[in-house]
Amino acid sequence: MAQGTLLNDVIVRKLDIYRRFQYVQGPDEAEPRLSDMWLSAADLREAGAYDPDVDIEYHLFTRANPTVSQPLIMEDNQLTPGTHFDARKRTVILIHGWLSSVTSNMTTVLVPAFLQAADVNVIAVDWSAGASSRNYAVAALNCINSGREHD
């Protein structure tokens, strides 16, 4: 056994104190698979590679662009000029889940539904770089870091 292996296996957090492994099924998976619900030191290194400031993308949909999004880029706490974003309108924010992305069924179904129901800004948040870890504990940590990105 390699010298660093034991340090990699040190458990730093238990997401479920009673069960370490649980069967889970991703949105595009036919069969459930076993996932580790405890966070190890090695998992922290994997989560550390995810940078929400760089990896998160924001996609704007409005009635002027209902099928092709406009990227939103924050500069000096202002949205990129030249988009169809209208601060006078209500804004709906959609955030996908674990093992998913901005192109998931949730987005492709909800964006047209919101735009048909009301003249709103719809922002779809793509944090798939953090949500795509096969280890649920890592994705959960990345989710927390994603939420803190612009606090």
Order of alpha helices (4+ residues) and beta strands (2+ residues): alpha-beta-beta-beta-beta-alpha-alpha-beta-beta-beta-beta-beta-alpha-beta-alpha-alpha
